[in-house]
Amino acid sequence: MARGTPGWYFSENEIDDHSPSRKDGIDLEKETELRKLYCSFLQDLGMKLKVPQVSIAVSMMLCHRFYMRQSHVKNEWQTIAMVSMFLSCKMEETPRLLMDVVVVAYEIIYRTKPAAAERIKQKDVYNKQKELIVTAERVLLVTVAFDFDIQLPYKPLVAALRRMEISQNAVAKVAWNFVNDWLRTTLCLQYKPHYIAAGSKYLAAKFHKMKLRSVNGKVWWMEFDVVPQRLEEVIQQMLGLLENRKSVVPSCHKNSTQSTLIKKEFPNSTRSSTASGLTTGDTNDHDLRDNPSLPHKHTCEARRKDLKQFQASDSGSSGSNVEDGDSRFNEGEVLVESVQIVSSIKTVSVS
């Protein structure tokens, strides 16, 4: 394993060439499409269930982790996505009834066939689906080893934006939206959250031709506690995604043309890349399935306290609000075509 805590961080080669699905005959392009499908589905499901963006992001991470241990061939993504949403809502203390998750999910899956969607309201159909979800939840819990310490890039991004006093302008909006979209990619399986946050902030600033200033005598990237060489890798992959598509898409392709951008800004450094962690208690699948509140509340409460003022609203990546006391900014449609972004960045002299 690479880049972080053993178990949940993988090298690009491990993801692209050695995933469980690859061993079962699903190629990289197909698995990329499947990632795109379940992430889009979870975004839609979360919005319709009116859960915060953080809960949606956790559900995506659960799916990503699951499919690095299990194959798409043997585990239908719709079922695993439903379970991930149900579980993430409990983890983030925004619980939703299993019935609501299943019914809304059916409405999304069969949106072009209303009659089929209505079948879930039949008792026998619902009970069968409920049994499937309960079984799948056990599989997911065992697969992720009951590890609910899922850290997201929002916290380090928000903290750095505040320290640099750029938490409510166009740069902050673009950076936040980048984080939302990178969570749909394999970047979150390769790099710790503070690297994704730092890369998002860098690209957002370059797009707006804003020079990131030093804070208290420290260069801006030291606010994220990152190793500069590794941060450059992250930014290169982000640019690879943007260069090949007009919008952010799940997965990085090896043949992407990547720009060398930050050699001068990030000199060689031996600075460590320790990530702050949250501790979790022990639990079991019975507790999680039947109790809407997880037993290790200190994990959830710590995260909620840290993100309380900057929690995204129900509307998700394309239109969510981030609140800070009485002030707020609307993300709106801030992602632009990749050609424009990359062109803007390439014309900036990094110093």
N, C-alpha and C positions, 0 to 999 in steps of 0.2 A: 504494500500500500504506500501511497505517497501523499505528501503535503498535509500532514496534520495527524489528528487522532487516528490510530489504527482502526480500520473497520469501515469508516464512512467517507474517507477521502481516497480517490483513485487517480492513477495516472491516465493521461489521454489514451494511451495504448490499451490499458485495461478496459476502459469504457468502449472504445471503438472496435476493438478486436476480440475481447475475451469476456463479454457479458454473457450471462446465462442464456439469453435469447439468441446470441450469436452461435452458441454451441448447439442450439436447436434449429438452426437453419434460417433464422431471421437476419437479414443483412442490415448494415448500418443505416441505410436510407430508410428502410421500413421501420426500424426501431425509432429513428428520429421522428418519423411521422406519428408513431404511436405515442411518443412523449408529447408531441404537439396536441394530439387528440385529448389525452387525459388532462393536460394542464388547462386547455381551453374549456373542457367540460367542467373541471373543478372551479374555474373562475365563474362560469355561468351559474353553476349550482350554488356556490357561495353567495353570489349576488342575489339570487332568488330566495335563498334562505335568510338573507339579511344578516350575514355574519361579517365581522371585520376582516379587512384585507390580511391581517396577520394570521388569522385562522385559515384563510384560503392558502396562504403561503406555506403554512405548516402542513396542510394536506398535500400540497405538491411535493414537499420534501419527503413525506412518508411514502408517496408513490415512487419517487426517484430512488429512495433507499431500497424499497421492496424489490424493484426491478433490477437492482444490482446484485440481488441474492436469489431471485426467482425469475423464471422465464415467462415471457409473454405468451408463449405457446401453451403453457399449462395453467395460466391464470388470466382470465378475461379482465381487460383493463377497466371496463365499466363497473364491475363488481368491486375491484380493488379501490377504485376511485371513490365509490360510495362509502366504503369502509373507512378510507382515509379521511374523508370529510367528517363522518360521524365521530371518529376518534379525535381528530384535531379540534373539533368543537369542545369536546370534553377536556382536552389538554389545555386549551386556552380559556377555559371557564366561560364559554359561550355556548352551552349545550343546546342541541336541537333534538327533538324526538326522532327516534328511528323511523317512525311512520312518515314524518315530514320529509326526512332525507330521501327515503325510498320513493315516495309519491312524486316529489319534485324532480328527482332524477329520472323517473319514468317519463315525466312530461317533457324533459329535455331530450331524452333518447328517442322518443316517438313524437317529436314535435310536428313532423309532417304526417303523422297518422294518429289523430286525436282518439279514434276509436280504440286503438291499441293501448294508448296511454291510460284510458279509462279503466282498462281491465285490472289495473293494480288496485283499484278500489274494491274489487271482489275479494271476499275473505280468503278463499282458498288460494288465489293467486298471490295475495299479499303474504299469507303465512308461509308459502313456499319460498318467496323471495326473502322473507325475514330469516328463515332457517339458513338460507345460503349466505346471507350477510353475517350472521352469527358465526358460522363456520369459517368464513373468509377472515373475519376479525381475529379469530384464534391464529390462523395461519400468518396474518400480517404481524401480530404481536410477537410471535415466536421468531419470525423472520428478522424483525428489527431488534430482536433481543430485549424487548421491553425498554428500549432506550428512548426516553422522551425528552432528552436534552437536545432539542433542536434549536440552534441559534440562527438568527436571521441577520441580514445586513442592515436592516432598518436602524437598529440601536446605534452601531458605530457611525453610521452616516449622519443621523440626527445629532449625535453628540459633537461630531466634528463640524457640522454646519453651524451649530450654535456657537462653538468656540471661535469660529472664524467670522461670525456675524453675517452669514449669508443664508440664513434659514428661511427667508421669505422673498426670494426673487426668482427669476427665470432659471438660474442655474440650479437652485434647489429643486425646482419642479422637474427639470429634465433628469437630474440625478436620481430623484425618487422613482420616476417612471422607469429609468434604466434598471434600477434594482428589481422592480416588479417583473420586468421582462427577462432579466438574466436568471431569475429563479425558475424560469421555464426551460432553461438550458442545462447542459451538463457542467457548466461552470461551478454550480453549487455542489457538485460531486468531486470537483478537483481542488477547489480553494476554499479556505475559511471565509466566513462572512465579512470580516474587516477588509479582506483583499477585494472582494466584489464591491464593497462600499467605496473604497478608495479609488478603484478603477472607474466606477460610475461618476464619482465627483470629478475626477480628472477629465474624462471625456465631456461631461456637461460644461465644465469651465472652458475647455478648448473650443467647443462648438460656439459658445457665446463670446469667444475671444477675450476671456477674462483671465488675468494672471493670478494664480493662486499665491497669496502672500504668506509670509512667515508669521507664526504666532509665538509670542514670547521668546523670540530668538531661535525657534525651531522651524525647519522647513516643513511645508504643509503635510507631506506624507508621513512625518513622524507622529502626527496626530492619530494615525491609524495603527501604529505599532506594527509596521510591515517591513519586510526585507525588500529593498528597492529592486533587486534583480527579479525577484519573484513577482512583484507588482507589475514589472514590465511584461512578464509572460501573460499575466491576466489581461492587460490592456491590448496586447497583440491579439489574443483570442477574441476579445470583444470587437476589435476592428475587423477581424476575419469574418465575424458574423455580419457586421454592418456592410462590409464591402460586397458581400455576395447576395444580399437580400435588400428589399426596400423597407423591410421591417424586421424586427428581431425574431429569429426563429430558433426552435430548440435544436441543439447540437452544434458542434464545431466540426468543420471539415478540414482534413489534413492539408488539402491542396489550396487552402485560402491564401491569397496574397496578403502578407502582413507587413505593416509599415514599422520601421524602426524609429521610435519617437523620443525616448526619454533617457538616452544615455547620459547626456550632460546634466539633466535634472536629478538623476539618481546615481550618484557616484558609488563605487564599490563600498559596501557596508557590511559589517558583521553583526548589525543590529538584529536581535532575536525577534522572532515572530510569535510570541506567546499570545494565545487567545484566552480572554477571560471566559470562564465557564460557569454554568449553573449546575448545582448538584441536584440529583433526583433521588427519591426514595424507592423502595422496592414495592412492587405491586403484582397483580396477576390478572389474567384475562377476565376472570369473573368480576373482579372489582371494576374494571374498566367498562365492561359490557353493561353491567346493571346499575352502576352508580354514575349519575351525571357529573359528579365532582371527583376529580382524581385525588388519590390519597396524598400525593406529594405536592401539597398546595404551595409550599414555599417556592417551588420552581415557577409556577404560574404567576404567583403574586409578585415575585421579583421582576419578571418580565413585564407584567402589566404596569407595575409602578414606574419602571424605566421608560415605558412607551406611552404612558397614559395621555400625555399632552400632545403626542404626535401620532396617535393611532389613526390609521386610515379608516375611512367610512365604508359603507356597504358597496359602494359603486365600483370599486375595483380599479384595475390598472388604467383604464382610459378616462376615468372621471372622478376619482376619489378625492376626498378632502383630507388634509392633514391639519389638525388643530393644535394650537399652542396658546392656552389661555383664551383670551377674547379674540385673538387674531387667527386667521386661517388663509390658506391659499388653495386654489383649485388647480389640480394638475391639468385638466383639459386635454387637448390633443397636442402634446408637446413633442412627441416623437416625430421626426421628419425623415425623409428618404435618406437611406444610408449614403448615397452618393454625395449628398450635401454635407452630411456630418463628416465623413472621411475627408472630403475636399477641404472643409474648414479647418480640420485638425492639421492636415498636411501643410497648410500654408502658414501655420503658427510657428514661430521660432521659439523653441523651448529653451528657457534659460534658468 
